[in-house]
Amino acid sequence: KDSDLLPILDKITANSKESVTLMQDTVWALNPNNDSPERLFKRIEAYAKEILAEKNISYFQEAGIGFEKIKLDMEDRKNLYLILKEGINNIAKHSEATKATLIVSEKNQKIFFELKDNGEGFETNKETEGNGLRNFKERAEESNFELKIESDKGKGTVLSVCLSH
């Protein structure tokens, strides 16, 4: 029956769009013209504002350090971007937040990217659906980033990515 095929076709379409977007993000990260933390930061901001505005979530980001301190090769730049992008998507899809922020700071010779929201949070020890958390961990391991996800029901979520100098 044709109607039985619709959910399958929808899934194929969604997966295709996701693959194309991942390719575009990868091509962007590999482009030597984008080899600067400032460009990465601007791309994250543009993406976050576009996605979160649709959900009436205000977004603010701030770098409390000079960008020259952030050293990323192409692979690390791609992984950092995809981790933060996935975090922003999670805020839009699941958080019920009204506010999200990304703060870049430095502590003890390490650089931290902290993405926070004031949403409803979730239980981090519970197996959550989807590939999101697994993707975070794999990308962080690939680039030797320290990754922390802190969340409590009713208290929002903090996704922290730590880069060593």
N, C-alpha and C positions, 0 to 999 in steps of 0.2 A: 504494500500500500504506500502511496506517495506520502501521506501524512506521517508515516512512520520514519521516513527518511529525513524529515525537516530537522529534528534535533541533531542528527548526525551531520547534516550539511552545515548547520549553525556552528557546531563544534569545529568542523574542518575550516570554516571561514575564520573563526576566532583564532585558531592555531596558525593559520596562514598569515593573518594580520600581525600576530605576535612575532612570528618568524621574520617578517619584513621589517618590523620595528627594531628587532634585535640586530638585524643586518645593518640598518641605517645607523644605529647607535655605535656599532662596532666600526663601521666605515668612518664615522665622525671621530671616534677615539684614535683611530690609526692615522688620520690626516695630520701630517707634521705641522700644518698651520694652526692646529688646535692644541699644540704642545705647550700649554700654559695653564697653571692653576686658575688664573683669572677667567679664562675661557670656559673652563670646566664649571666654575662657580656661577658664571652668567648663564650657562646652559641649564644648570640645575634650577636656578631661580626662574628662568623663563618657563621651564617645564612645570615646576611646582605651582607657579601662579596660574597657569592655564588650567591644569587639572583640578586644583583645589578651589578655584573660583567657581567652578561648576557646582560645587557642593557647599558654597558659601562658607568656606574655611579661609580665614585670613592667613597670609604667609609672610614671614619676615626672615631674612637671613643676614648674618653679620660675620665678618672675618676679624677676629681680634688679634691677628698676627699679619705680618707682611707675607705676601704670597711667595716671595723668593725663598722662604724657609721650607716650602712644600716641594719635595722632589718626587716626581712620579714618572715612571716610564710608561710606554703606551699601554701595556697590559694592566698595570696598576691603575692608570687613569680610567681605562674601560671598566675595570672591576669596581672602583670607587663610585663611578657614575651609575653603574647598574644597581649597586647596593642601595644608593640613595634614591634612585628612581623607583625601585621596588618599594622602599620605605614610604615614599610619597604616595605611590599607588595604594598601599595598605591603609594609609591615613584616609585617602579619599573613599576607599571602598568599605572599610570596616570600623573606623574609629568613632564616628558620630561627633567628631571634634568641631570646635569653632575656630581654633587657632593652632598653627603649626610654626615652628621656628627651626632654623638650621644655624648653629653657632660653631665657628671654627676657632679653636683656642689651642694654647700650648701649655703643657705642664710637664715638668721633669724630662725635658728633652724629647717629648713626644707630642704629636699633633693629633688633636681630637676633632672629629666631625660629629656633632651631636644633633640628631633630628628628634625633636620633641613634639608631642601633641597633647592637648588637654581633653582627649576623648575618653571613651569608657574603658579602655584598656582590655587586657585579656590575661588568662592564666598561662604563663610562659611554660609551665611544666606539663601542660596538657598537649596532646598531639593535635596540632591544628591542621586544617585541611589545606591542600594545595602544596605547591613546591616552594613557596616564598621563603620559609625559614631555611630549608635545605639549600636553596640557591644562595641565600645570604652567606651561609657557612662555607659553602664550596668556593665562592668568589673570594671571601676573606682569607681562606686557607691558601688559595692560589697566589695571593699577593702578600702573604704573611702579615695581614692586618689583624689586630685584636678586635674582636667583635663582641659587643654586649647588647642584649636586648632586655630592658627592664620594663615590666608592666605589671600593674595591679588592676583588678576589676575596679572601675570607677575612678581611677587616678591617672589615666593616660599612659603613654608609652614613650620610652627614650631608646632610640637606636643610636649606639655609640660605635664609631669606627676609629680606631687608634692606629696611627702610622708612626713607626719609629724613624728617626732621622737616618 
